[in-house]
Amino acid sequence: MHFFYKIYTNKNIFYLFLALLALLIRLVFGLWPEACEYGYSRTVFFLIRIIIDYTFGYLPFAAVYLLFLYLCYQLIIKIRFVYKTYSTLKMWGVCQLFFAFIVRFVSKTVFLFLFLWGFNYARLPLETQLNLNPNPLNVVELQQEAIWVQQRCIDIRAAIPNVTGSALTPAYFDTNLESKIRHSLATVLASWHIPAFGCPRVRHLVPNGLLYGFASSGVYIPFTGEAHVENALHCSQLPFTAAHELGHAYGWGDEAVCNFLGFAACVKSNSYAIQYSGYLAYWRYVMGELKSLDNDFYKEHRAKISVGMAADLEASYQIYNQYPNFFPVLQKTAYNAYLKSQGVKEGVQSYNRMVLLVAAWRKKDTTF
């Protein structure tokens, strides 16, 4: 008992202890996914989701701005403290103090990340829960997927009321887009007997290009529990990206799974514009795979897209190219390492596994 009291009274050791405990739990969950699924993802995370959604969720702006201000405030406090005590601590004392600050900050971050959301990386894989077999596709099967999804894009886009050959604008989408996408995703998960707790928010981050600068169009931040999308994102990409980030908010860490959830939420919506966003995103992933495997087919098939599809793609590229990438190599390398550290073996390539999940789902779902 005295041992734990000493840990509690020493802040640095206390937070380090919490971080190590969280890492140990993560290790156990990694070996026993069922324990994570039913002992955390469907229980503890449910409570976390509710608390976040009915506190931060009521803010008229993204809570991440408050988090940023808090971190800046803490940094200023620490700098002032070091400055005031420098004359008595001298250089070695300052180095020790700085090291203690780093240990405490990293320990807090690790613990909160895992406790608030990160344990979900160890939950039962979605394909296991849905009894899907996402086997690798050969070139012919990829070509068949490309032909199917391209025709779906053309047909669904043509069904959007009052659509023209010009690029889509926000006027084609519902004003309550956030709630429609959230409802669609929750409905899809419920149909699979997977609970979708709470009412997570989708926030548009400003200034424009902020997420594009980090080679991303969306991000989920566990410390605030909110999904974020790039504010400059073209409207044809917005529903799929928002649904992807909401997939994270509902407790899924794997990027391919969230791509799959984004696709499913969109295509099961009753809005043609939202459906089109899902099909268009899938088309881009399938064609991206074919470009490296069968470039001749890619070029031939790419030339057959509709005028409207071409306009939407061109509008998306023009927006993306307006904003610089801050750290093009570092960002990809760091994120790749992060995903692998969470048990995602494919790293950033895991996004592309969406194609296998969708193809496997299509074989089971006769509504396609």
Secondary structure as the mmCIF struct_conf table of DSSP 4:
data_model
#
loop_
_struct_conf.conf_type_id
_struct_conf.id
_struct_conf.beg_label_comp_id
_struct_conf.beg_label_asym_id
_struct_conf.beg_label_seq_id
_struct_conf.end_label_comp_id
_struct_conf.end_label_asym_id
_struct_conf.end_label_seq_id
HELX_RH_AL_P HELX_RH_AL_P1 HIS A 2 THR A 9
BEND BEND1 ASN A 10 ASN A 10
HELX_RH_AL_P HELX_RH_AL_P2 LYS A 11 LEU A 31
HELX_RH_AL_P HELX_RH_AL_P3 PRO A 33 CYS A 36
HELX_RH_PI_P HELX_RH_PI_P1 GLU A 37 SER A 41
TURN_TY1_P TURN_TY1_P1 ARG A 42 THR A 43
HELX_RH_AL_P HELX_RH_AL_P4 VAL A 44 ASP A 53
TURN_TY1_P TURN_TY1_P2 TYR A 54 THR A 55
HELX_RH_3T_P HELX_RH_3T_P1 PHE A 56 TYR A 58
BEND BEND2 LEU A 59 PHE A 61
TURN_TY1_P TURN_TY1_P3 ALA A 63 ALA A 63
HELX_RH_AL_P HELX_RH_AL_P5 VAL A 64 LEU A 116
TURN_TY1_P TURN_TY1_P4 TRP A 117 TRP A 117
HELX_RH_3T_P HELX_RH_3T_P2 GLY A 118 ALA A 122
BEND BEND3 ARG A 123 ARG A 123
HELX_LH_PP_P HELX_LH_PP_P1 LEU A 124 PRO A 125
HELX_RH_AL_P HELX_RH_AL_P6 LEU A 126 GLN A 129
TURN_TY1_P TURN_TY1_P5 LEU A 130 ASN A 131
HELX_LH_PP_P HELX_LH_PP_P2 ASN A 135 LEU A 137
HELX_RH_AL_P HELX_RH_AL_P7 VAL A 139 ALA A 159
BEND BEND4 ILE A 160 ILE A 160
TURN_TY1_P TURN_TY1_P6 PRO A 161 ASN A 162
BEND BEND5 GLY A 165 SER A 166
HELX_LH_PP_P HELX_LH_PP_P3 ALA A 167 LEU A 168
HELX_RH_3T_P HELX_RH_3T_P3 PRO A 170 TYR A 172
BEND BEND6 PHE A 173 PHE A 173
TURN_TY1_P TURN_TY1_P7 THR A 175 ASN A 176
HELX_RH_AL_P HELX_RH_AL_P8 LEU A 177 SER A 191
TURN_TY1_P TURN_TY1_P8 TRP A 192 HIS A 193
BEND BEND7 GLY A 198 GLY A 198
STRN STRN1 VAL A 202 LEU A 205
BEND BEND8 VAL A 206 PRO A 207
TURN_TY1_P TURN_TY1_P9 ASN A 208 LEU A 211
HELX_RH_3T_P HELX_RH_3T_P4 TYR A 212 PHE A 214
TURN_TY1_P TURN_TY1_P10 ALA A 215 ALA A 215
BEND BEND9 SER A 217 SER A 217
STRN STRN2 GLY A 218 ILE A 221
TURN_TY1_P TURN_TY1_P11 PRO A 222 GLY A 225
STRN STRN3 GLU A 226 GLU A 230
TURN_TY1_P TURN_TY1_P12 ASN A 231 ALA A 232
TURN_TY1_P TURN_TY1_P13 CYS A 235 GLN A 237
HELX_RH_AL_P HELX_RH_AL_P9 LEU A 238 ALA A 249
TURN_TY1_P TURN_TY1_P14 TYR A 250 GLY A 251
HELX_RH_AL_P HELX_RH_AL_P10 GLU A 255 VAL A 267
TURN_TY1_P TURN_TY1_P15 LYS A 268 LYS A 268
BEND BEND10 SER A 269 ASN A 270
HELX_RH_AL_P HELX_RH_AL_P11 TYR A 272 LEU A 293
HELX_RH_AL_P HELX_RH_AL_P12 ASN A 295 ARG A 302
TURN_TY1_P TURN_TY1_P16 ALA A 303 LYS A 304
BEND BEND11 ILE A 305 ILE A 305
HELX_RH_AL_P HELX_RH_AL_P13 VAL A 307 ASN A 321
TURN_TY1_P TURN_TY1_P17 GLN A 322 GLN A 322
BEND BEND12 TYR A 323 TYR A 323
BEND BEND13 PHE A 326 PHE A 327
HELX_RH_AL_P HELX_RH_AL_P14 PRO A 328 SER A 341
TURN_TY1_P TURN_TY1_P18 GLN A 342 GLY A 343
TURN_TY1_P TURN_TY1_P19 LYS A 345 GLU A 346
HELX_RH_3T_P HELX_RH_3T_P5 GLY A 347 ARG A 353
HELX_RH_AL_P HELX_RH_AL_P15 MET A 354 LYS A 364
TURN_TY1_P TURN_TY1_P20 THR A 366 THR A 367
#
